[in-house]
Amino acid sequence: MAYTPHRPPLAESADQLRARIPGWGADLDPKDRPSVPKLQFREDLTGAHWEFPDRQPEKWPRERSIEHKFLTPVFGTACPPKGLSGVLRKLSYRRYSEGVPRTGCC
Amino acid sequence: MRAMVYRGPYKIRVEEKDIPSIEHPNDAIVRVTLGAICGSDLHLYHGMMPDTRVGMTFGHEFIGVVHEVGSSVRNLKVGDRVMVPFNIFCGSCWFCARGLYSNCHNVNPNATAVGGIYGYSHTCGGYDGGQSQFVRVPFADVGPALIPEWMDDEDAVLLTDAVPTGYFGAQLGEIVEGDVVVVFGAGPVGLVAARSAWLMGAGRVIVIDHLEYRLEKARSFAHAETYNFTEYDDIVVEMKKTTDHLGADVAIDAVGAEADGNFLQHVTSAKFKLQGGSPVALNWAIDSVRKGATVSVVGAYGPLFSAVKFGDAMNKGLTLRMNQCPVKRQWPRLFEHVRNGYLKPSELVTHRFPLEHIAEGYHVFSAKLDGCIKPIVVPSAA
């Protein structure tokens, strides 16, 4: 218990758990898990054959975070800003960093 | 083509839209054969995510057939059956080069704090999603993978987000043999996190929710002990009692922004949008673990601040670990686990809706009707 050096005992042993639960312990080694360590350099760049991607054509002035150095090379093109909400969005993106609430939910 | 379209909070419908076109040399256009509604889609549906625009098509869990490829695509060809991770990522930025695909810096101009996600508002890059007949898939040489011959389609579609996110959540918990693991939330992600905790050697796995049918699934699918928090005055005290007052070794928040269980948190987040989310589950996680424990967060929150108990987290010496899941990094191991029968993702599927009836799907999933755990969306062209 918490007030002594000992952990509370578990109801089932490892062998009992292995027998009851398919795959118990298959990823037992904490170092042998897909996201361990967090940063793992990928020599093959996961299939990318570029160091910096080609740039997607910008068909209208695409709003972007001022925390970015430039417009990202690839971006979504759904629902371009339009109307009054579009004006507010464009102004907000131009003026405020990401820590400042910028736009409403719709 | 037919596509789900957002018309405002709690309002969606299916409309005609143009089939997406190649906008970048490494794009592919994928004809969607199966999609899904994710619990995090409900945050959009409820109007919780900033810059969710009227006219957007949601959907970040989908599989399909390659319909068209851009001029620089080498790894895919027309007709290939592919599964597409929910992350849009370039493979080559500082973050992708180190395996943090969910944190890609080259795909989301709207924010540096989050990568690109299909159909997940302009906060996540402004990409239309896969609850439609066709979808644009950027960086086709990097993200998608061929669906193995032996894999069921429903297993494949759940491997595009829910399953890897749950598995990743268990990894973030840094579980070691014999750990007591508490999972908050018995939705698909929480159920997989609980199941995955056993793979990592947990000695005891507890799942907490307030929906009895989901707790039943936690017992059958994840072999977990369950607690319905509505049956206790204080679920944190209950967790202390059941661990001989030590607290759990690991807690996983698989709920995120719309947690129930605290009226004030609910009102200030879901109703008045004053917080990025209601961190009830996260605060319970912080308070339920022992000192020096690890809390893993895979529930989604909005970019605004949330009233999280950092004082308790600091005083207890907790390690808080969190991220959107880098899906493709999980796939080789998860494919093994599925093939070995350690995980059967399609067991989570409870409902199948034609795309034309997706509004009903959202309603049923959102209102937790009819025992809904995971709804699948079937486009009419499939």
Interface residues (C-beta under 8 A of the other chain):
Chain A: M1 A2 Y3 R7 P8 L10 A11 E12 A14 L17 R20 I21 P22 G23 W24 G25 A26 D27 L28 P30 R33 P34 S35 V36 K38 L39 Q40 F41 R42 L45 T46 G47 A48 H49 W50 E51 F52 P53 D54 Q56 P57 R62 E63 R64 S65 E67 H68 L71 T72 P73 V74 F75 G76 T77 A78 C79 R89 Y93 E98 P101 R102 T103 G104 C105 C106
Chain B: G8 P9 E23 H24 P25 N26 G47 M48 M49 P50 D51 T52 R53 V54 G55 M56 T57 S72 R74 N75 I88 F89 C90 G91 S92 C96 A97 R98 G99 L100 Y101 H105 N106 V107 N108 P109 N110 A111 T112 A113 G116 H122 G125 G126 Y127 D128 P138 F139 D141 V142 F168 Q171 L172 E174 I175 V176 E177 G178 V180 S196 W198 L199 M200 G201 G203 R204 H223 T243 D244 H245 L246 G247 K273 R290 P303 L304 P326 K328 R329 Q330 P332 R333 H337 N340 G341 Y342 L343
